[in-house]
């Protein structure tokens, strides 16, 4: 199973730039060993099951919780039972057609 998640999460009361806080979330994901890719508008990661995918979201919130009374997040998920390594497969599929 492949659970691909694209998400962004940040405190809403820290001004124009929130990279200081986003970097704290990325450090947590990096230390967890979850495969991820940082993008300019969010982060994509992949887990083997939905429980693990949702744990990353919850841990991300826990990282930011001490710094803000309000945390904003967007989350998209692509859950596919018959796939592994979806991050690579989806990109390669497009490249093969170019």
N, C-alpha and C positions, 0 to 999 in steps of 0.2 A: 504494500500500500504506500502511496505517496500523498502526503498532505502538504501542498504548497501554500504558503501564507505570504501575502504582501501586506505590510502594515506600517503605519506611522503613529508615533505616540510622543506627546510632548506636553509640558505644562503650559497653561494659557496665560499666566500672569508674570512672565519673565522677560517681557520686552520683545523687541524685533528679532533678535537672534536667540535660538534655543539650542545651538549646537553643543554647548557645555552639558546640557541635560541629556540630549540624544546620545552623546558619546558615552555616558554612564550606562545607558541601555545596551549599546553596542558592545561595550566591554563585558557586560554580563552574558550576552549571547555568545561572544567569542570564547569566554571561559567555559561555557557549558558544553562546547564541542558540537553544537548544532551547526550544520552547514548553512551559511547565509551569504547574501550579497547585498552590500550597501548600495543604494541608488540615490540620486539627488533629491528624490521626493519620498523616500521611505526605505524599507528594508524587506528583502525577500528571504525566506528561509524554508527549509524542508524537514519534515519529520516523518516517521514511519507510521504514526497513528494520530488520531485527532486529540487524544488526551495529552500527548506530549506537545502537540502544537499549541493547545490552549494553555498549557503550563508556561510556555515562553511568554505569552501575552500577560498572564497573571504576574509572573516574575518581573516583567517590564514595568508593570504598574507599581509593583512594590518598590522598585528602584526609584521611581519618581515621586511616590507618595510623600516622602518626608519634605520635599521641596515645594509643594504646591497644594493649594486647596482644590484646584481644578486641573484635571488631566484630560486632554483631548486625544482621541484615537480613531483611525480608520483601519478597517480590517477586511481583506478579501481572502477567500480560501478556495483552492481547487483540490478536491478530494477525489482520488482515483484509485480504486482497488487493484487494478491490473497493472500498475506502474510502479517502478522503483527508479530512483535518480531522475525525477521529473524536471528538476532545474536544468540539467544538461540535455535531456531528451527533447524538451520543448524548444530550446534554442537550436539544437542540431537539426530538428525537423524543418525549421524555417531556413536555415543555412543550406540544407539539401535542395530546397526548392528555388533558391536564388540563382 
